[in-house]
């Protein structure tokens, strides 16, 4: 028996380690399901642009301010019945209280972009090296380290989210597994499979 149609907006959280493909899959999913994408890094970039100064010269707490704006935007859209995709690196202590709040008025899903740590580190370095403005907006320890030593900085530890909500783990190594179509079907059907 099919469950009744929900009038709650959907919040699709896309996360993963740096270089795992979060931004790319978020934009592709947004295009397919017609959800706006709220990207935490883009909010930070807009904040940096306002001050027109390198990210590390901003007023103290700029990263925290960007995160607060990101979460407030998500909340505003959900409270106004706008389904959306939110893309950012996941930090349990920051995200968990926000997700608990969002669950009161939205169907929440998590998509974890999964790729080998070394592959992710190489992708992250390539992105940083190919975008000369990235360091201005965000800083990039991996790029700085590579320029100083010629060595790839390891990806380090990554702890994926472990909250009791529907979660889809997506390999981004060669395309997407599961496919974008399967992911969209799970999101839109109200019954994601882990």
Rosetta blueprint (number, residue, H / E / L):
1 X L
2 X L
3 X L
4 X L
5 X L
6 X L
7 X L
8 X L
9 X E
10 X E
11 X E
12 X E
13 X E
14 X E
15 X E
16 X E
17 X L
18 X L
19 X L
20 X L
21 X L
22 X H
23 X H
24 X H
25 X H
26 X H
27 X H
28 X H
29 X H
30 X H
31 X H
32 X H
33 X H
34 X L
35 X L
36 X E
37 X E
38 X E
39 X E
40 X H
41 X H
42 X H
43 X H
44 X H
45 X H
46 X H
47 X H
48 X H
49 X H
50 X H
51 X H
52 X L
53 X L
54 X L
55 X H
56 X H
57 X H
58 X L
59 X L
60 X L
61 X L
62 X H
63 X H
64 X H
65 X H
66 X H
67 X H
68 X H
69 X H
70 X H
71 X H
72 X H
73 X H
74 X H
75 X H
76 X H
77 X H
78 X H
79 X H
80 X L
81 X L
82 X L
83 X L
84 X E
85 X E
86 X E
87 X E
88 X L
89 X L
90 X L
91 X L
92 X H
93 X H
94 X H
95 X H
96 X H
97 X H
98 X H
99 X H
100 X H
101 X H
102 X H
103 X L
104 X L
105 X L
106 X E
107 X E
108 X E
109 X E
110 X E
111 X E
112 X E
113 X E
114 X E
115 X L
116 X L
117 X H
118 X H
119 X H
120 X H
121 X H
122 X H
123 X H
124 X H
125 X H
126 X H
127 X H
128 X H
129 X H
130 X H
131 X L
132 X L
133 X L
134 X H
135 X H
136 X H
137 X H
138 X L
139 X L
140 X L
141 X H
142 X H
143 X H
144 X H
145 X H
146 X H
147 X H
148 X H
149 X H
150 X L
151 X L
152 X L
153 X L
154 X L
155 X L
156 X L
157 X L
158 X L
159 X L
160 X L
161 X L
162 X L
163 X L
164 X L
165 X L
166 X L
167 X E
168 X E
169 X E
170 X E
171 X E
172 X L
173 X L
174 X L
175 X L
176 X L
177 X E
178 X L
179 X L
180 X H
181 X H
182 X H
183 X H
184 X H
185 X H
186 X H
187 X H
188 X H
189 X L
190 X L
191 X L
192 X L
193 X L
194 X L
